[in-house]
């Protein structure tokens, strides 16, 4: 199993925690601004080098994979409300020869996950409920097949329990990929199977 992200504490006596392939980890932050800053440092710029290091809270964070290998499913879904479901999914369509098989991959993902089964693909996303918008965001990431899938405070939402199946779907399909949860307040549901928690 490869280490994807290291959290190296400023306190030399504290334990280092790492996000590793095939495991579920949590990152706890005390404030919203701290969570947002962590994501910005982790994911920007999008064309960042293979490895990077930055400081977050009381840790040096060392990223061992490129930004494009990290997927983000956010409490504020990264979908465009004025576009249709189909158009939003199309935003992750790859360039080059892979485009020929993209919509076949979309159909396969929908069949495998059972997501959006009752949703007309031409529906404008703005008219959909929050949890459905998050499912679209999740499907976009599924199609990208990231090495690490980060859920940003999704399960703090009042309707977060309706999405507890998403990490299980991803881990069943990609057992060697990492799943990580960023959490600002409250405990994560036990069903998520978190094995390690780092407190920024």
N, C-alpha and C positions, 0 to 999 in steps of 0.2 A: 504494500500500500504506500502510495506516494504522499508526502506532505505538500499541501497546496498553499496554506497560509500559516505563518507562525506569529504568535503573540508573545513577545519577549518582554517580561515585566521590568520596569525601572528598578524595582526592589530586587536586588540580587538573590535574596533569600526566598522570593516567591517562585511558584512553579510556572514554567513555560507551558502554554497550551497551544496545540496546533489543530488546524482543520485538515483532516486526512481523508483520502479517498474512501468511499464506502461507509462513512460514518455520519451521524447527525449531531451537529454542534450548535450551541447558542452563544450569542454575543449580547451581553446586557449592558445598556447604557443608561445613565441617570437622567439625561435631558434630551429633548427633541433635537436641539442644535447639535449635540454630541453625536447622535445617530446620523443626522444629515451630513455632518462633516466627515464621518467615517466612510459613508457611501461615496461621497465626492472624491475623497482621497483614493479609495479602492478602485473606482470605476472611471475616473477621468485622468488624463485624456483617453479617449477610446482607442487611440493608436499607440498607447503606452508600450514601453519595452516589455520584454518577457518577464523580467523581475523588477520589483520596485520596493522601496522601503519608506515608511512614513511613521509619524508619531500620532497616537490616538489615546487620549486619556492617560493612563499610567503605563502604556505599553509602546514599544516599537513594533510595528506591524510589517512583516516581510512577506510580500506576495511572490509566489514562485510560478505563477502561471499568467499568461497574457490576459488583458481585460476582456477580450472577446470570448474567453473561455469561462466567464462568470455570467450567469443569468440572474436577472433581478425580477422578482414578483413582488410588487409593492402594494401597501395598504391604499395608496392612491394610484390606481392602475395606470400603467404607462400605455394607454390606448388613446386614440383620437376620437373624441365624442361625436364629431360631425361626420365621421366616415362610417360605412357599414361594417358589419362583422367581417365579411369577406375581404373588404379593403384593408381592415386592420391586420388580418392574418397575412395578407399579401405584403405588408411592410417588411416582413422578414424573409421575403423571397430572395434567394441567393443570386448572384451574378454568374455568368458563364454557363457551362454545360449542365450544371446542377439544376438550372431553372427548368429543364425539360421534365424533371421528375418531382418538382416541388408540390404540385397540387395532388399528385398521387400520394405523396408523403402526408399531406394534410388529411386526405380521406382516411389513410391508415391510422393516423393519430386520433382522429375523431372516433373511428371504430374501436380502437384499443382502449381509449379512455372513457368513452361514453359521454364526453362533454358536449354541451350545446346541442343535444339531440333534438330538443323541441324549439330551437331558435332558427328563424328564417335567416339565412346568411346575408340577405339584403337589408336586414333591420339596422337602422341607425343606432350606434352604440349608446348614444345619449339617452335613449328610451329604456335601456336595460337596467336591471337592478345591480347594485354594487357587486354582489358575489359573482354575477355572470360576467361583469367586466373584468374581474380578477381572473376568472377562468379563461377568458380570451388572452389576457396577459400571460397566464401560465402556458397556454397552448403555443403562444409565440416562442416562449423559452424552450418548450419541449422540442419544437422543430429545430431550434438551434443546437440542441444536445450539449449544453454546457458541462464542463468538468465539475463546476460547483454551482448549485442553485441556491440563491439567497432570498429568503422570504423576509421582507422588510415590514415588520410590525403588523402583518396581516392578521394574526390571531389575537391582537388586542381589540380589533373591531367588534362591535356588538354582534355582528353576524359571522364572525370568524369561525365559529364551530361548524358552519355549513361548508367549510373548505378544508376540513381536516383530512379529507381523502386525497387531496392533491399531492402532498409529500409522499404518501404511500404509493400512488400511481407512478410517480417519478422514480422512486427507489426500486419498485418492482421491475420497471422497464430498464433502468440503468443502475444496476446494483453496485457498480464500482465508482459511481459518481458521488460527490459529497453533497449533503443538504445542510444548510445553515440558516438559523433563525436569528434575526435582529429583534431585540425586545427591549422596550423602554419601561414598561410598567406591568406588574403582575407576573405570575408564574405561567410558564408555557404548559399547555395540556400534556398530561402524561402520555397520551396516545402518540405523540410525535417522536417518542423514543430517543430523547436527547441524552447523549453519553458524556458530553463535556460542555462546560459553560465558562466563558471568559468574561470577567467584569471589567469593562473599560475604565 
